[in-house]
Each structure stands twice: as C-alpha cells, then as structure tokens.
Amino acid sequence: MFARLLIVVLAIAFAVGLVARPSGSAGKPVRYVVRPTDTLWSIAARHYPGDTREGIWQLQHRNHLRGTTLVPGQRLVLP
C-alpha cells in the first residue's frame, strides 16, 4: 500500500517537473543615471521601502562600489 502511494507521488512530482517553466519574474534590470545632486542615500530612499541603509548596501553590492562617491552620469543598476 505504502509503496503504491510512494510511486504515485513520485510519478506526479516527475510530471510536474517536466512541465514546469521558469517564471521570468526577474525581468530586465532597471538602470539609473546619477544626477549632479544624487547620493546613495537619496537614491536608496527613493527606490527602496524600509531601511535606507539596506538599500545603500544593495546598491553598493549590485554595482560593485567600494565607497559612497558617485559621479554625475554614472550608470547604476537598481537591484
């Protein structure tokens, strides 16, 4: 009895695995061009809800920034 149930469950799991597709929910990355008065703080405050410090960390990590200095015209990828 248990063996039959196990076989049915495994067969269903296998079938679902065959027809499953990636969701594609990530979409295209959003790019942001730095303006003369922008700071990491102001960009993070505008684009990330919650703790702005977490947004700054995400911006630095995603764009491989070592510091907080931004240059006007610099292109950032928003995580």
SULRA-V611030 format. One line per field, one symbol per residue. ss: DSSP state (H for helix, E for strand, C for the rest). A space follows every 50 residues. Layout:
BEGIN
ss=???
END
This chain:
BEGIN
ss=CHHHHHHHHHHHHHHHHHHCCCCCCCCCCEEEECCCCCCHHHHHHHHCCC CHHHHHHHHHHHHCCCCCCCCCCCEEEEC
END
